């Protein structure tokens, strides 16, 4: 649920290819060339690394009650959408035959909860890996191939109680074989694309369930996978700054970037005289999250672009992302998983209409294709994205992969922006940009219930934001003012309390679930940033919502103020390092706090009782850039009154972060 702010990777500069090299590669290879650079034949020899996405189907065997995995644009299946990574080496011979070896790992998508059929147990396949040989034939800049080899994977069974809650998840490993075919195409620079069909046959394993009063279940995975992938070709020296392979000319009509972020967090024991369903546990705990994202963009026509961001996510926030309103890890999703899960987090069209006049240069970057655009312009975006991609931006506190980690620091915490569990929605954004100001508006889908992964059209959310740009003593600054409103399936705090007061034997959370209907939530945010001197900047946010009905998407905050200081390291000889120091104070409406005090549960919090006091957060970090591709961060957070409860805490949270950009 973050707005991603990452950096680019330069595609290696390609040598120009003559038409004869594409049209008659055999003749070009045999003749003595006076100008080899102009007549070079494309070579497939060398190391490569890449990623793939796709779609799959198959079976786990009779009587296994497989969980349906999300197919996104396609029907749910045993695998649903798939994605993963590959690495390999090819050797092209003089007769054009290409022999290679490739290893890959392929992960499935999350479970399609609405289509899950309750059973005493459900089975699923977590991932499959292969080590394969490849035999291909080069037709210059494209190569068909056959592939096959060794395969392995992991499956597990979810044992359910009578209410469908998971009580155990035993798992096991499988081995087997794989075979398939595909074709790979050279694109531009050192990039190639491939399409591949693969059949994976894994061994039958029986998992005993006697301790749960059930016979064993025999799982025999069979999978059909269709993959679309991109590879970066290194040549024979993958560690060299100058690749040894032949590269094609660059194209300025598309862009490829990637990021990976590993974020472990831990806290020691803290004071906790009582613990509720959604409480942060008093004993110390350690958790870790890991995400990897590809940023793919293509220019379709003048001003028209399409972007696609598949992402794998693995791991959990502290206590499964429960126990803090200002949660400590911006990478933590409410839909955590022990194995990587693939989602197409962004796919959207972007059309820019230039209004003439002065232009500005755009550098190549994640979800940004290099070129020029009019400063005065209208931009329209339609598709799937995070609301924070276009709203509530800030130069100093916006990206938990690069700066502050706490949710109340990188976002206006009282803005309940529409989102599914990972933090994305579908909708449309329109922006009018001028040199000194911009105004933008968006309409979005909202989830069908609080903390739901299902987005619906019959209700929706809207936001309008004005951005003003100015200078104070020649130091630039920005002020953003946003007004938002959502309408979704939520319950009213006062109504739930009144029903429970009339019949104290009722559980207030059951009451709340029973009174949900289309209810509004509205509010505003102020967001400012101001450079003080070169490399030193201040930021601040103030946000508020009405606090009468349940939060749908983000976190349990009705009022929030945050701010801090960001300092680049130029003054101590580390210009790309950053120190951040900041704090936040979160609060609740009277109705919201009474609901929690009565035992109510929010999206992230609920101790069963409440001695209310505002949640206060202090955060500081140091980001150390090892090189242009790798940054290491140490982060400390001190949180008093976690989940607004003065009876519990304070909590000291220590974090590390490894962030790579490619």
C-alpha positions in Angstrom: 0.0 0.0 0.0 2.6 2.3 -0.8 3.4 4.8 -3.4 6.4 3.5 -5.1 9.3 5.9 -5.6 12.2 4.1 -7.1 15.0 4.8 -9.5 16.0 3.5 -13.0 18.4 1.1 -14.4 20.2 2.0 -17.6 19.9 -0.5 -20.4 23.4 -1.1 -21.8 24.0 0.9 -25.0 23.6 -1.2 -28.1 25.7 -1.4 -31.3 23.9 -0.4 -34.5 22.9 -3.4 -36.7 22.9 -3.4 -40.4 19.9 -4.7 -42.4 22.0 -7.5 -43.7 22.7 -8.8 -40.3 19.0 -9.4 -39.7 18.2 -10.6 -43.2 21.1 -12.9 -44.0 22.8 -13.9 -40.8 24.5 -17.0 -42.2 26.1 -15.0 -45.0 27.2 -12.2 -42.7 28.8 -14.7 -40.3 30.8 -16.4 -43.1 32.2 -13.3 -44.9 35.2 -11.3 -43.8 33.7 -8.0 -42.7 35.4 -4.6 -43.2 33.1 -3.1 -40.6 32.2 -5.7 -38.0 30.3 -3.2 -35.8 27.9 -2.4 -38.6 27.4 -6.1 -39.7 27.5 -8.0 -36.5 25.2 -11.0 -36.2 23.1 -11.3 -33.0 24.5 -13.9 -30.6 22.6 -15.8 -28.0 25.7 -16.8 -26.1 26.0 -15.7 -22.5 24.5 -15.5 -19.1 21.1 -14.0 -18.4 18.7 -13.2 -15.6 15.0 -12.4 -15.8 11.4 -12.7 -14.6 8.2 -14.0 -15.9 4.4 -13.8 -15.3 1.6 -15.9 -16.8 -1.4 -18.1 -16.0 -1.7 -21.8 -15.1 -4.1 -24.6 -14.4 -3.8 -28.3 -13.4 -4.8 -30.5 -10.5 -3.6 -31.8 -7.1 -5.3 -35.1 -7.3 -8.8 -36.5 -6.4 -10.3 -35.6 -3.1 -7.8 -32.8 -2.3 -10.2 -29.9 -2.2 -7.8 -27.5 -3.9 -8.0 -23.8 -3.0 -8.9 -21.6 -6.0 -6.1 -19.1 -6.7 -6.9 -15.7 -8.2 -6.8 -15.6 -12.0 -7.2 -11.8 -12.1 -8.5 -11.3 -15.7 -9.0 -15.1 -16.0 -11.0 -17.7 -14.0 -9.5 -18.9 -10.7 -7.6 -22.2 -11.0 -5.3 -24.4 -8.9 -2.4 -22.0 -9.7 -4.2 -18.9 -10.9 -1.9 -16.1 -12.0 1.8 -17.1 -11.8 5.1 -15.3 -11.7 8.7 -15.8 -10.8 12.3 -15.5 -11.7 14.9 -17.3 -13.9 18.6 -17.4 -14.5 20.5 -19.3 -17.2 23.3 -19.6 -19.7 23.2 -20.2 -23.5 25.9 -21.3 -25.9 25.3 -20.6 -29.6 27.3 -22.7 -32.1 28.4 -22.0 -35.6 25.6 -24.1 -37.0 23.1 -21.8 -35.2 22.1 -24.5 -32.7 21.8 -23.1 -29.1 22.3 -25.2 -26.0 21.5 -23.8 -22.6 20.6 -24.5 -19.0 18.1 -22.5 -17.0 16.9 -22.6 -13.4 13.6 -20.9 -12.3 11.1 -20.6 -9.5 7.4 -20.0 -10.2 4.9 -18.8 -7.5 1.1 -18.8 -7.5 -1.3 -16.0 -6.8 -3.3 -15.5 -3.5 -6.4 -17.5 -2.7 -9.7 -16.3 -4.3 -11.5 -16.1 -1.0 -15.1 -15.5 -2.4 -14.8 -18.7 -4.4 -13.4 -20.9 -1.6 -15.5 -23.9 -0.8 -15.4 -24.7 2.9 -14.2 -28.2 3.6 -12.6 -30.1 6.5 -9.3 -29.3 4.7 -8.1 -27.5 1.6 -4.9 -28.1 -0.3 -2.7 -25.8 -2.4 0.6 -25.8 -4.2 3.0 -23.0 -3.0 5.6 -22.9 -5.7 7.6 -25.0 -8.2 11.2 -24.8 -9.2 12.9 -26.3 -12.2 16.4 -27.0 -13.5 16.2 -27.5 -17.2 18.2 -27.9 -20.4 17.3 -25.8 -23.5 17.8 -26.7 -27.1 17.1 -24.0 -29.6 17.9 -22.8 -33.1 18.8 -19.2 -33.9 17.1 -17.3 -36.6 19.1 -14.2 -35.9 17.2 -12.2 -33.3 14.6 -14.9 -32.4 15.0 -18.4 -31.3 12.5 -21.3 -30.9 13.5 -23.9 -28.3 12.6 -27.1 -26.5 13.2 -27.5 -22.8 13.0 -30.1 -20.1 14.5 -31.4 -16.9 14.1 -31.8 -13.1 11.4 -30.1 -11.1 10.5 -29.8 -7.4 7.8 -28.0 -5.4 6.0 -27.5 -2.1 2.4 -28.1 -1.2 0.5 -27.7 2.0 -2.9 -28.5 3.5 -5.1 -26.1 5.5 -7.0 -27.9 8.2 -10.2 -26.0 9.0 -12.5 -26.0 12.0 -16.3 -26.1 11.8 -16.4 -22.3 11.2 -13.9 -22.5 8.4 -11.0 -21.0 10.4 -7.6 -22.5 9.7 -6.2 -24.5 12.7 -3.1 -26.1 11.1 -1.1 -26.0 7.9 1.1 -29.0 7.4 3.2 -29.1 4.3 5.5 -31.3 2.2 8.0 -31.3 -0.6 7.7 -33.0 -4.0 10.1 -33.8 -6.8 9.4 -34.7 -10.5 10.0 -33.6 -14.0 9.1 -30.9 -16.5 9.0 -30.4 -20.3 8.0 -27.6 -22.6 8.7 -25.4 -25.5 9.0 -21.7 -26.3 10.4 -18.9 -28.3 12.7 -16.0 -27.3 13.0 -12.7 -29.1 15.7 -10.0 -29.0 14.0 -6.6 -28.3 16.5 -3.8 -27.8 19.7 -3.2 -25.9 20.4 -6.3 -23.9 16.8 -7.2 -23.4 15.0 -10.3 -24.8 11.4 -11.5 -24.3 10.1 -15.0 -24.3 6.8 -17.0 -24.4 6.9 -20.5 -23.0 4.6 -23.4 -22.3 5.7 -25.8 -19.5 4.2 -28.9 -18.1 5.2 -29.8 -14.5 4.6 -33.3 -13.1 5.4 -33.7 -9.4 5.5 -36.9 -7.3 2.5 -38.1 -5.3 2.9 -37.6 -1.5 0.5 -38.6 1.2 0.1 -36.3 4.1 -1.3 -37.8 7.3 -4.2 -36.0 9.1 -4.9 -38.6 11.8 -4.3 -36.1 14.6 -7.3 -34.2 13.2 -9.5 -37.3 13.0 -9.2 -37.6 9.2 -7.5 -40.0 6.8 -4.4 -39.0 4.9 -4.7 -37.0 1.7 -2.6 -37.9 -1.4 -1.4 -34.8 -3.2 -0.1 -35.3 -6.8 0.5 -31.9 -8.5 0.1 -31.6 -12.2 0.4 -28.1 -13.7 0.2 -26.5 -17.1 1.9 -23.1 -17.2 1.9 -20.4 -19.9 4.8 -17.9 -19.2 5.7 -14.5 -20.6 9.1 -13.4 -19.6 11.9 -10.8 -19.9 15.6 -11.5 -19.8 18.6 -9.3 -19.5 21.6 -10.7 -21.4 25.0 -10.2 -19.8 27.2 -12.1 -22.2 30.1 -14.3 -20.9 31.0 -11.8 -18.1 27.9 -11.1 -16.0 30.1 -9.2 -13.4 31.6 -6.9 -16.0 30.5 -3.3 -16.4 30.8 -3.7 -20.2 28.8 -6.8 -21.3 30.7 -8.9 -23.8 27.6 -9.9 -25.9 26.2 -8.2 -28.9 23.5 -5.7 -28.0 20.8 -4.3 -30.2 20.1 -0.6 -30.6 18.2 1.0 -27.8 14.5 1.8 -28.0 13.1 4.9 -26.4 9.5 3.6 -26.6 9.6 1.3 -23.6 11.1 1.0 -20.1 12.1 -1.8 -17.8 13.0 -1.4 -14.1 12.8 -3.5 -10.9 13.2 -3.3 -7.2 13.5 -5.7 -4.3 13.2 -4.8 -0.6 13.9 -7.0 2.4 12.6 -5.5 5.7 13.0 -7.3 9.0 11.6 -5.8 12.2 11.8 -6.8 15.9 10.8 -5.4 19.3 11.7 -6.5 22.9 9.1 -7.3 25.5 6.9 -4.4 26.7 4.3 -3.8 29.4 1.0 -5.5 28.5 -1.2 -6.3 31.5 -3.9 -7.7 29.1 -4.0 -8.7 25.5 -6.9 -8.8 23.0 -7.7 -10.3 19.6 -5.8 -7.6 17.7 -3.2 -6.6 20.3 0.5 -6.4 19.7 1.8 -9.3 21.9 3.7 -8.2 25.0 6.5 -10.7 24.5 9.1 -9.7 21.9 8.7 -10.7 18.3 10.6 -10.7 15.0 9.0 -10.7 11.5 10.2 -9.9 8.0 8.7 -8.9 4.6 10.2 -9.2 1.1 8.8 -7.7 -2.1 10.1 -7.8 -5.6 8.5 -5.6 -8.3 8.9 -5.2 -12.1 8.1 -1.8 -13.6 7.3 -2.3 -17.3 6.2 0.5 -19.6 5.6 1.0 -23.3 4.7 4.0 -25.4 1.7 3.2 -27.5 1.4 6.4 -29.4 2.1 10.1 -29.0 1.1 10.8 -25.4 -0.2 7.3 -24.8 1.5 4.9 -22.4 0.7 1.5 -20.7 2.3 0.4 -17.5 2.3 -3.1 -15.8 3.8 -3.9 -12.4 3.8 -7.5 -11.4 5.0 -8.0 -7.8 5.8 -10.9 -5.5 5.4 -10.4 -1.8 6.4 -12.8 1.1 6.3 -12.5 4.8 4.3 -10.8 7.5 4.3 -7.6 9.5 4.7 -7.8 13.3 1.8 -9.9 14.7 0.4 -10.3 11.1 0.1 -6.5 10.7 -2.1 -6.1 13.8 -1.7 -4.1 17.0 -0.7 -0.6 15.9 -2.8 2.1 14.2 0.4 3.7 12.9 1.8 0.4 11.8 5.6 0.2 11.8 6.3 -1.4 8.4 5.0 0.2 5.2 5.9 -2.9 3.2 3.7 -5.1 5.4 0.5 -6.2 3.7 -2.7 -7.3 5.4 -2.5 -10.3 3.1 0.8 -11.7 4.2 2.0 -15.2 3.1 4.8 -17.6 4.1 5.7 -18.1 0.5 5.9 -15.5 -2.3 2.6 -14.6 -3.9 2.3 -12.9 -7.3 -0.1 -10.1 -8.0 -0.4 -7.7 -10.9 -0.3 -4.7 -8.6 -0.5 -2.0 -11.4 -1.9 -2.1 -14.9 -3.0 1.2 -16.3 -3.2 3.4 -19.4 -1.9 6.9 -19.2 -2.8 9.6 -21.8 -1.1 13.0 -21.7 -2.6 15.9 -23.7 0.0 18.7 -24.2 -1.4 22.2 -24.1 1.6 23.8 -25.7 4.3 26.2 -24.4 7.3 25.4 -22.3 8.4 21.7 -22.1 10.3 19.7 -19.5 12.6 16.7 -19.8 11.5 13.3 -18.4 14.2 10.9 -17.3 13.8 7.2 -17.7 12.5 5.7 -14.5 10.0 3.3 -12.9 6.6 3.9 -14.6 8.1 6.8 -16.6 9.4 6.7 -20.1 12.1 9.1 -21.1 11.1 12.0 -23.3 9.7 15.5 -23.3 6.2 16.8 -22.3 4.5 20.1 -22.0 4.5 21.6 -18.6 0.9 22.8 -19.3 -0.9 19.5 -19.8 -3.9 17.3 -19.0 -3.3 13.7 -18.0 -5.8 10.9 -17.8 -5.0 7.6 -16.1 -7.4 4.5 -16.1 -6.7 1.1 -14.6 -5.3 -0.5 -11.4 -2.9 1.5 -9.2 -2.4 2.8 -5.7 -4.2 6.0 -4.8 -0.9 7.2 -3.3 0.7 7.0 -6.8 -1.1 10.2 -7.7 -2.3 11.8 -4.5 -0.7 12.8 -1.1 2.8 12.9 -2.5 5.8 14.3 -0.6 9.4 14.5 -1.5 10.6 13.6 2.0 8.1 11.1 3.4 6.3 9.0 0.9 8.2 5.7 0.2 8.7 3.0 2.9 11.2 1.4 0.6 13.4 4.5 0.7 12.5 6.8 3.6 10.1 6.6 6.7 8.6 3.2 7.3 5.6 4.0 9.6 2.2 4.2 8.0 1.5 7.5 9.8 4.7 9.0 8.4 4.5 8.2 4.7 0.7 8.8 4.3 -2.0 11.1 5.7 -3.2 8.4 8.1 -6.8 9.7 8.5 -7.3 9.4 4.8 -9.1 6.1 4.4 -8.1 5.7 0.7 -9.9 2.9 -1.2 -7.8 -0.2 -1.5 -7.7 -4.0 -1.4 -5.5 -5.8 1.1 -2.2 -5.0 -0.5 -3.2 -1.4 -1.0 -4.4 -1.0 -4.6 -7.6 -0.2 -6.3 -9.1 0.4 -9.8 -10.3 3.7 -11.1 -9.5 6.8 -13.0 -7.5 10.0 -12.4 -7.6 13.3 -14.3 -4.9 16.0 -13.7 -4.5 19.6 -15.0 -0.9 20.7 -14.5 0.4 24.3 -14.7 3.9 25.6 -13.9 3.0 26.7 -10.4 0.0 24.6 -9.5 -1.9 21.5 -10.3 -5.4 20.1 -9.6 -6.2 16.4 -9.8 -9.3 14.3 -9.1 -9.9 10.6 -8.9 -12.8 8.0 -8.7 -12.1 4.6 -7.3 -13.6 1.2 -6.4 -13.8 0.5 -2.7 -13.8 -2.9 -0.9 -17.1 -4.7 -0.3 -16.5 -4.7 3.5 -13.9 -3.5 5.9 -10.5 -5.2 5.3 -11.8 -7.0 2.3 -9.8 -8.0 -0.8 -12.8 -7.7 -3.1 -13.3 -4.4 -4.9 -16.8 -3.5 -6.1 -18.4 -0.9 -8.5 -21.7 -0.3 -6.8 -20.1 2.0 -4.3 -17.0 4.1 -4.6 -14.5 6.7 -3.4 -13.5 10.1 -4.7 -10.7 12.6 -3.9 -9.8 16.1 -5.2 -6.4 17.6 -4.5 -4.9 21.0 -5.2 -1.1 21.4 -5.3 0.6 24.7 -5.1 4.3 25.3 -5.8 6.1 28.3 -4.4 9.5 29.5 -3.1 10.4 31.1 0.2 13.8 32.9 0.2 14.5 31.1 -3.1 13.9 27.7 -1.4 11.2 25.6 -3.1 8.1 24.2 -1.4 4.8 22.6 -2.1 1.4 22.5 -0.4 -1.2 19.9 -1.2 -4.8 20.1 0.0 -7.1 17.1 -0.5 -10.8 16.5 0.1 -12.1 12.9 0.0 -15.3 11.0 0.4 -16.0 7.2 0.3 -19.2 5.3 0.3 -19.0 1.7 1.3 -20.5 -1.3 3.2 -19.7 -0.3 6.8 -21.3 -0.1 10.2 -22.0 2.9 12.4 -20.2 3.0 15.8 -23.1 4.7 17.8 -25.7 2.4 16.3 -23.7 -0.7 17.2 -23.1 0.6 20.8 -26.8 1.3 21.2 -27.8 -2.2 20.2 -25.2 -3.8 22.4 -26.3 -1.6 25.4 -29.9 -2.8 25.0 -28.8 -6.4 25.0 -25.3 -6.8 26.7 -25.3 -10.5 25.9 -24.6 -9.7 22.2 -21.1 -9.5 20.9 -20.5 -6.0 19.6 -18.5 -7.2 16.7 -21.3 -9.5 15.6 -23.7 -6.5 16.0 -21.4 -4.4 13.8 -21.3 -7.0 11.1 -25.1 -7.3 11.1 -25.8 -3.5 10.6 -23.4 -2.8 7.8 -24.9 -0.9 4.9 -23.8 1.8 2.4 -22.4 4.5 4.7 -20.3 7.6 3.9 -16.9 8.6 5.2 -15.4 12.0 4.3 -12.6 14.2 5.4 -9.5 16.2 4.3 -5.7 16.3 4.5 -3.1 19.0 4.3 0.4 18.0 3.1 3.4 20.4 3.0 7.1 20.2 2.2 9.7 23.0 2.4 13.4 22.9 1.5 15.3 24.9 4.1 18.7 24.8 2.5 20.2 22.5 -0.1 19.8 18.9 1.0 17.7 19.8 4.1 13.9 19.7 4.0 10.9 19.9 6.4 7.6 18.1 5.8 4.3 17.9 7.6 0.8 16.4 7.3 -2.6 17.0 9.0 -5.6 14.8 8.2 -9.1 14.2 9.6 -12.2 12.1 8.9 -15.7 12.2 10.4 -15.1 9.1 12.5 -18.7 8.0 12.6 -18.6 4.8 10.5 -16.1 2.0 10.2 -12.8 2.4 8.4 -12.9 0.4 5.1 -9.3 0.2 3.8 -6.3 1.9 5.4 -6.0 2.0 9.2 -7.7 2.9 12.4 -7.1 6.7 12.5 -9.6 9.5 12.6 -7.2 12.4 13.2 -3.5 12.6 12.6 -0.6 15.0 12.5 2.9 14.2 11.5 6.1 16.0 10.5 9.8 15.8 10.4 13.2 16.6 8.9 15.1 15.0 6.0 18.8 15.6 5.6 21.0 14.4 2.7 24.6 13.4 3.5 26.5 15.9 1.3 27.9 17.7 4.4 29.7 14.6 5.6 30.8 13.4 2.2 27.9 10.9 1.6 25.6 12.9 -0.8 23.3 10.0 -1.5 22.8 9.0 2.2 19.8 10.3 4.1 18.9 10.9 7.7 15.2 11.2 8.6 13.8 12.3 12.0 10.0 12.6 12.5 7.0 12.0 14.6 3.2 11.5 14.4 0.3 11.7 16.7 -2.9 9.7 15.9 -6.3 10.0 17.4 -9.9 8.6 17.3 -13.3 10.2 17.3 -15.4 9.7 20.5 -17.6 7.2 18.9 -14.7 5.2 17.6 -12.9 5.0 20.9 -16.2 4.0 22.7 -16.6 1.1 20.2 -13.1 -0.1 20.9 -13.5 0.2 24.7 -16.6 -2.0 24.4 -14.5 -4.8 22.9 -14.9 -3.8 19.3 -12.3 -4.7 16.7 -10.9 -2.4 14.0 -8.9 -3.1 10.9 -5.6 -3.4 12.8 -6.4 -2.9 16.5 -8.6 -4.0 19.3 -7.4 -4.9 22.8 -10.8 -5.9 24.2 -10.6 -2.8 26.5 -9.3 0.7 26.1 -7.7 3.3 28.4 -7.7 5.9 25.7 -4.8 8.1 24.9 -3.5 9.4 21.5 -1.0 7.0 19.8 2.4 8.8 19.6 5.2 7.8 17.3 8.8 8.8 17.0 10.8 7.5 14.0 14.4 8.0 12.9 16.4 6.3 10.2 19.8 6.4 8.4 19.8 5.2 4.7 23.3 4.3 3.6 23.8 4.0 -0.2 26.3 1.2 -1.0 26.1 2.0 -4.7 23.6 3.2 -7.2 21.7 -0.2 -7.0 21.8 -1.0 -3.3 20.8 1.0 -0.1 21.0 -0.3 3.5 18.8 1.4 6.2 18.7 1.2 10.0 15.5 2.4 11.5 14.2 3.0 15.1 10.6 3.6 16.2 9.4 4.5 19.7 5.6 4.1 20.0 3.7 5.2 23.2 0.1 4.1 23.8 0.1 1.5 21.0 -3.4 1.2 19.6 -4.4 4.2 21.7 -4.1 2.2 24.9 -2.3 3.9 27.8 -2.4 0.5 29.7 0.1 -1.0 27.2 3.5 -0.1 26.0 5.6 1.8 25.1 7.1 -0.3 22.3 10.6 0.0 20.9 10.8 -1.3 17.3 14.1 -1.9 15.5 14.2 -2.3 11.7 16.7 -3.0 9.0 16.1 -2.6 5.3 17.9 -3.9 2.2 16.7 -2.2 -0.9 17.9 -2.9 -4.5 17.0 -1.0 -7.6 17.7 -2.4 -11.1 
